Amino acid sequence: MSPLNQTTAGPISADRIATTERVIRPYVRTTPVIGIAAGDLDLPFERLWLKLELCQHTGSFKPRGAFANLLTRAVPAAGVVAASGGNHGVAVAYAAHTLGIPARVFVPSVASPAKIAKIRSLGAHLEVIGERYAEALEASRAWQAQSGALEIHAYDSVETLLGQGSLGLELEGQVPALDTILIAVGGGGLIGGVAAWFADRIARGDVKIIGVEPETAPTLKLALDAGEPVDSPAGGIAADSLAPKRVGQLMFPIAQQSLDRVVLVEDDAIRDAQRTLWDRLRIVAEPGGAAAVAALLSRRYIPAPHERVGLVVCGGNTTAVNFDAA
């Protein structure tokens, strides 16, 4: 019997995240945190901590949720199926390959060549369908109905949220006294899981969590304004990772209760953040991975002088880096 055979019932709580973390721990990396003087990025406060989740297997945080699904749910002989803008698909392909499970992954044409190549290299059956994630999701569900494969949702399943929440557990152990954490938002699996882990501290006012979205894909901002998940634009430079049609139903009440705010950043600010991370710190971040940094560099979020700020560099699957010789 799976140690988490009852994961679909009950709240997404810190206790359940901790249980899930113990199950997936042999399969995921503890990714590093670096502390820097904020002045290294020309920011007007003291210290900044970057959680380098681009160092995770497959180059993003997504294996946490993928392994949580594959290790805690009954997988049929048909294997698993997933739709993804890219990173989730790579993670499902990697987890399935590691565990010897057949996988079929559907991605839209907007998925980056780097992510498509990784999915193929891991042996998953790859389908490129439509222009955006919503079209790939529809195709994946048609295949699931036909084949009986287990759907591994990129962000809107309990297991995915519990797995992504392990990042919050890990970060708190590495930097226990952060005042603020900035996290990029796509469908909301990562920020929902991390907010669930910090729920008690958030309720006490000990920490606040801020979502960051591109102006071209304000999925969570529009949902919070409307009081429910609603259709959103899905474009921009980070469309392969931060542009689902709607934010997840499961994470939305967590966001309503636990997030301090959502800030929006321009595509140009994300590009500037990518360049700055490379030029100043030699960190290679994809657009979605650089979004939280963009919120600071573009002053969409301005910390207090002594505020202890952490952020998640959540992915590094890109080839858009200048590696000219020094």
Backbone torsions as a table, in degrees:
resi	resn	phi	psi	omega
1	MET	NA	137.7	178.5
2	SER	-64.0	142.8	178.2
3	PRO	-66.3	-14.9	-179.7
4	LEU	-124.1	43.9	-173.4
5	ASN	-69.4	-6.3	-180.0
6	GLN	-112.9	25.9	-171.4
7	THR	-65.4	-23.7	-176.6
8	THR	-77.3	-5.8	179.7
9	ALA	-106.9	149.6	173.3
10	GLY	84.9	172.9	-176.2
11	PRO	-73.4	162.2	174.8
12	ILE	-88.5	92.2	-169.5
13	SER	-110.8	166.9	177.8
14	ALA	-62.7	-38.0	178.8
15	ASP	-61.3	-43.1	-178.2
16	ARG	-72.4	-33.3	174.1
17	ILE	-63.3	-43.0	179.5
18	ALA	-63.3	-39.8	177.6
19	THR	-64.2	-43.8	178.7
20	THR	-63.2	-41.1	-179.4
21	GLU	-59.1	-38.4	179.6
22	ARG	-66.4	-33.4	179.6
23	VAL	-71.5	-42.9	-175.4
24	ILE	-86.2	-11.7	-172.6
25	ARG	-53.0	-40.0	-180.0
26	PRO	-65.4	-13.8	-172.3
27	TYR	-111.7	-6.7	-179.2
28	VAL	-124.3	154.7	179.6
29	ARG	-86.8	147.7	163.1
30	THR	-81.3	108.3	-174.5
31	THR	-84.6	151.2	-173.5
32	PRO	-75.8	157.5	169.1
33	VAL	-119.3	132.4	174.0
34	ILE	-114.7	136.3	174.5
35	GLY	-102.4	131.6	-179.3
36	ILE	-132.2	159.0	167.6
37	ALA	-68.6	128.4	-178.3
38	ALA	-58.9	-27.2	176.9
39	GLY	-61.7	-20.2	176.0
40	ASP	-61.9	-24.4	176.5
41	LEU	-110.0	18.1	-179.8
42	ASP	61.3	36.1	179.8
43	LEU	-103.0	141.6	-170.5
44	PRO	-90.2	48.2	170.1
45	PHE	-143.9	-171.5	-165.8
46	GLU	-89.3	-61.3	-169.9
47	ARG	-129.2	151.8	-179.9
48	LEU	-142.9	134.9	178.4
49	TRP	-115.8	128.9	-179.3
50	LEU	-111.7	119.7	175.7
51	LYS	-86.7	111.5	-169.9
52	LEU	-90.3	73.8	-178.5
53	GLU	-76.2	-7.2	170.2
54	LEU	-65.1	-14.4	176.2
55	CYS	-85.6	-1.6	176.5
56	GLN	-68.0	158.4	171.3
57	HIS	-47.6	138.0	178.8
58	THR	70.9	2.0	172.5
59	GLY	85.9	13.0	175.1
60	SER	-155.9	175.0	-179.8
61	PHE	-71.6	-11.1	-167.3
62	LYS	-61.7	-29.4	177.6
63	PRO	-58.1	-24.2	178.3
64	ARG	-59.4	-49.3	179.2
65	GLY	-72.1	-36.4	-179.9
66	ALA	-62.8	-48.3	179.3
67	PHE	-66.6	-35.2	177.4
68	ALA	-59.1	-41.0	177.7
69	ASN	-67.0	-50.1	-173.0
70	LEU	-71.1	-25.9	-177.6
71	LEU	-93.3	-11.5	-175.1
72	THR	-121.5	2.2	-180.0
73	ARG	-125.9	153.6	177.0
74	ALA	-74.6	122.1	-178.2
75	VAL	-100.6	122.3	-179.6
76	PRO	-73.4	170.4	-179.9
77	ALA	-60.7	-28.1	178.7
78	ALA	-69.9	-11.4	177.8
79	GLY	85.9	-147.5	-174.2
80	VAL	-125.2	157.6	176.9
81	VAL	-135.7	143.2	-179.2
82	ALA	-144.8	147.1	168.1
83	ALA	-109.2	145.5	-172.1
84	SER	-160.7	148.9	167.1
85	GLY	-74.9	-13.1	177.6
86	GLY	155.1	-62.4	-172.2
87	ASN	-66.0	-41.2	178.1
88	HIS	-63.9	-40.2	178.2
89	GLY	-61.6	-42.3	176.6
90	VAL	-62.4	-42.1	-178.2
91	ALA	-66.0	-43.3	178.5
92	VAL	-64.5	-42.5	177.4
93	ALA	-60.1	-42.8	-179.8
94	TYR	-65.9	-47.3	-178.9
95	ALA	-64.0	-42.3	179.3
96	ALA	-64.2	-42.6	177.5
97	HIS	-61.0	-43.7	-179.1
98	THR	-61.9	-38.8	-174.9
99	LEU	-96.7	0.5	178.0
100	GLY	71.6	40.4	-176.7
101	ILE	-115.6	133.7	176.3
102	PRO	-63.9	142.4	-178.9
103	ALA	-139.7	141.5	172.8
104	ARG	-125.8	130.1	-174.2
105	VAL	-124.5	132.0	177.7
106	PHE	-110.2	126.4	177.8
107	VAL	-129.7	153.7	174.5
108	PRO	-82.8	167.9	-178.9
109	SER	-65.6	-18.3	179.3
110	VAL	-74.2	-13.7	178.8
111	ALA	-57.6	141.0	-175.6
112	SER	-70.4	148.6	176.7
113	PRO	-56.3	-33.9	179.7
114	ALA	-62.9	-40.7	-178.4
115	LYS	-73.9	-40.6	177.5
116	ILE	-59.6	-44.5	-179.6
117	ALA	-62.8	-38.0	-179.9
118	LYS	-66.7	-41.6	179.6
119	ILE	-60.4	-46.6	179.8
120	ARG	-62.3	-41.1	-176.1
121	SER	-66.1	-21.8	-178.6
122	LEU	-90.5	2.4	171.9
123	GLY	87.9	4.6	176.6
124	ALA	-75.1	150.9	172.2
125	HIS	-77.6	121.2	-173.7
126	LEU	-107.6	134.6	173.7
127	GLU	-124.3	125.6	174.5
128	VAL	-100.0	113.6	-171.7
129	ILE	-132.2	125.4	173.0
130	GLY	71.2	-175.4	-176.3
131	GLU	-101.3	-23.1	-175.4
132	ARG	-133.8	166.8	-176.5
133	TYR	-55.5	-40.6	-176.5
134	ALA	-58.5	-36.1	179.5
135	GLU	-71.6	-39.4	176.2
136	ALA	-64.6	-37.8	178.8
137	LEU	-63.3	-44.2	179.1
138	GLU	-60.5	-43.6	179.4
139	ALA	-65.8	-38.2	-179.9
140	SER	-65.6	-36.3	-179.5
141	ARG	-72.5	-31.9	173.4
142	ALA	-63.8	-41.5	177.7
143	TRP	-66.1	-40.5	179.1
144	GLN	-60.0	-43.5	179.5
145	ALA	-64.3	-35.2	-178.8
146	GLN	-76.0	-40.0	-169.2
147	SER	-97.7	-25.5	-172.8
148	GLY	82.1	9.5	177.9
149	ALA	-66.0	158.4	178.6
150	LEU	-84.8	124.3	177.5
151	GLU	-77.3	130.4	173.5
152	ILE	-110.1	99.0	-175.0
153	HIS	-75.4	143.7	-175.6
154	ALA	-65.7	-29.9	-176.3
155	TYR	-150.3	-21.2	-171.0
156	ASP	-105.9	55.7	170.0
157	SER	-142.1	152.1	-178.7
158	VAL	-59.0	-45.5	-177.2
159	GLU	-62.0	-40.4	178.9
160	THR	-62.7	-45.7	180.0
161	LEU	-63.4	-41.0	178.7
162	LEU	-63.9	-40.5	178.0
163	GLY	-65.4	-45.5	179.7
164	GLN	-66.1	-30.1	177.9
165	GLY	-61.9	-20.9	177.8
166	SER	-61.6	-24.3	176.3
167	LEU	-64.2	-40.0	177.7
168	GLY	-63.1	-43.8	176.7
169	LEU	-56.9	-46.6	-177.3
170	GLU	-65.6	-44.1	-178.5
171	LEU	-63.9	-41.2	-179.8
172	GLU	-63.1	-36.4	177.0
173	GLY	-67.8	-29.6	-178.0
174	GLN	-84.1	-38.8	179.4
175	VAL	-134.7	87.9	-168.7
176	PRO	-68.2	-23.1	-167.8
177	ALA	-116.6	36.9	176.1
178	LEU	-67.4	142.7	175.2
179	ASP	-89.7	-33.5	-172.3
180	THR	-143.8	140.0	175.8
181	ILE	-128.5	126.3	177.6
182	LEU	-103.4	131.0	-175.9
183	ILE	-137.6	131.0	175.9
184	ALA	-68.5	148.8	-176.6
185	VAL	-121.7	126.6	167.2
186	GLY	-110.8	-98.0	172.9
187	GLY	-80.9	-17.1	174.6
188	GLY	102.9	7.2	-179.7
189	GLY	-63.4	-43.2	-178.3
190	LEU	-69.6	-51.7	-176.8
191	ILE	-67.5	-33.2	177.0
192	GLY	-65.8	-44.1	178.9
193	GLY	-65.9	-42.8	-180.0
194	VAL	-66.8	-42.1	178.5
195	ALA	-63.1	-36.5	177.3
196	ALA	-64.7	-39.0	178.0
197	TRP	-62.8	-41.6	-176.2
198	PHE	-90.5	13.1	-170.8
199	ALA	-54.9	-43.7	-178.2
200	ASP	-66.3	-42.6	178.9
201	ARG	-67.6	-35.7	176.4
202	ILE	-62.9	-44.1	-179.5
203	ALA	-62.5	-32.9	178.5
204	ARG	-81.1	-9.3	-177.1
205	GLY	81.8	17.6	-177.8
206	ASP	-82.7	-23.3	-178.5
207	VAL	-149.6	150.1	173.9
208	LYS	-127.0	147.5	-179.2
209	ILE	-119.0	131.0	-175.9
210	ILE	-120.1	127.6	176.1
211	GLY	-86.7	148.5	178.9
212	VAL	-128.2	126.9	178.7
213	GLU	-131.9	152.8	170.9
214	PRO	-68.0	145.8	174.4
215	GLU	-59.1	-27.0	-178.4
216	THR	-81.9	-5.2	179.6
217	ALA	-148.8	65.8	-174.6
218	PRO	-84.4	55.3	-169.7
219	THR	-60.2	-50.9	-178.3
220	LEU	-74.6	-37.9	179.4
221	LYS	-59.2	-45.2	179.5
222	LEU	-66.5	-37.4	179.0
223	ALA	-64.9	-44.9	178.9
224	LEU	-63.6	-39.4	177.5
225	ASP	-64.1	-37.3	-177.3
226	ALA	-84.6	-17.7	-176.8
227	GLY	84.0	7.7	178.0
228	GLU	-166.5	158.1	176.2
229	PRO	-60.2	131.8	179.7
230	VAL	-134.1	161.2	177.2
231	ASP	-62.1	143.3	-175.2
232	SER	-133.7	155.8	167.9
233	PRO	-58.5	152.4	-175.2
234	ALA	-140.3	67.0	-178.6
235	GLY	-134.3	-165.3	174.5
236	GLY	94.9	179.7	-173.1
237	ILE	-64.5	-27.7	-178.1
238	ALA	-104.4	27.2	-173.9
239	ALA	-63.6	-21.4	180.0
240	ASP	-82.1	-6.3	179.7
241	SER	-136.5	-23.6	-175.0
242	LEU	-124.0	34.8	-175.0
243	ALA	-145.4	59.1	169.5
244	PRO	-75.7	168.5	179.4
245	LYS	-69.7	-39.3	179.8
246	ARG	-138.8	151.9	172.3
247	VAL	-72.4	158.5	-176.3
248	GLY	-67.3	143.0	177.6
249	GLN	-66.6	-37.6	-175.7
250	LEU	-71.8	-36.8	-178.6
251	MET	-81.3	-19.2	-171.4
252	PHE	-59.5	-46.6	177.1
253	PRO	-63.8	-29.8	174.7
254	ILE	-64.2	-44.2	179.6
255	ALA	-62.6	-43.6	-179.9
256	GLN	-59.5	-39.5	-174.6
257	GLN	-84.3	-32.8	-163.8
258	SER	-114.7	-21.5	-176.3
259	LEU	-82.1	140.2	176.4
260	ASP	-71.4	-42.9	-179.9
261	ARG	-174.1	171.8	170.9
262	VAL	-123.1	131.2	176.7
263	VAL	-112.9	149.2	-178.4
264	LEU	-109.4	141.9	-179.3
265	VAL	-126.5	148.2	178.8
266	GLU	-78.4	155.8	176.8
267	ASP	-58.2	-40.2	179.5
268	ASP	-61.9	-35.0	178.1
269	ALA	-68.0	-35.6	177.1
270	ILE	-66.2	-43.3	176.9
271	ARG	-60.3	-43.4	178.9
272	ASP	-62.2	-38.2	179.3
273	ALA	-66.5	-40.2	175.9
274	GLN	-59.0	-47.4	-179.7
275	ARG	-63.2	-42.1	-177.9
276	THR	-65.9	-42.0	178.0
277	LEU	-60.7	-39.0	178.6
278	TRP	-73.6	-47.4	-175.9
279	ASP	-65.3	-41.4	-173.2
280	ARG	-91.6	-34.1	-171.3
281	LEU	-124.3	-3.9	-176.2
282	ARG	56.5	40.2	174.1
283	ILE	-104.5	125.9	178.9
284	VAL	-96.2	108.6	-179.0
285	ALA	-117.4	137.9	170.5
286	GLU	-73.9	169.4	-177.3
287	PRO	-54.2	-46.5	177.9
288	GLY	-61.2	-36.4	179.5
289	GLY	-69.4	-24.1	-178.4
290	ALA	-94.5	-5.2	-172.7
291	ALA	-61.6	-41.7	-179.3
292	ALA	-64.4	-38.4	175.7
293	VAL	-64.1	-38.7	179.4
294	ALA	-59.8	-35.0	179.3
295	ALA	-62.5	-34.2	177.8
296	LEU	-78.6	-46.9	-175.9
297	LEU	-64.8	-33.8	-179.2
298	SER	-90.1	4.4	178.1
299	ARG	62.1	26.7	171.9
300	ARG	-73.3	-24.0	167.7
301	TYR	-130.1	126.6	-177.9
302	ILE	-117.4	106.7	179.6
303	PRO	-70.3	158.0	170.3
304	ALA	-68.6	158.8	-174.5
305	PRO	-53.7	-37.6	-175.9
306	HIS	-106.7	14.0	-178.6
307	GLU	-69.8	135.3	178.5
308	ARG	-93.7	106.5	-170.5
309	VAL	-109.5	131.2	172.3
310	GLY	-118.8	153.1	174.3
311	LEU	-147.1	158.6	-178.2
312	VAL	-106.1	119.4	168.7
313	VAL	-88.2	95.2	-160.1
314	CYS	-88.1	-7.0	178.5
315	GLY	-164.3	151.6	-179.8
316	GLY	-136.0	27.8	-177.8
317	ASN	-88.2	83.9	179.9
318	THR	-150.7	153.0	171.7
319	THR	-110.7	6.1	-174.6
320	ALA	-88.7	65.8	180.0
321	VAL	-133.5	142.2	177.6
322	ASN	-88.8	106.9	179.9
323	PHE	-104.9	35.3	178.7
324	ASP	-57.9	147.2	-178.7
325	ALA	-62.3	143.3	179.9
326	ALA	-70.4	NA	NA
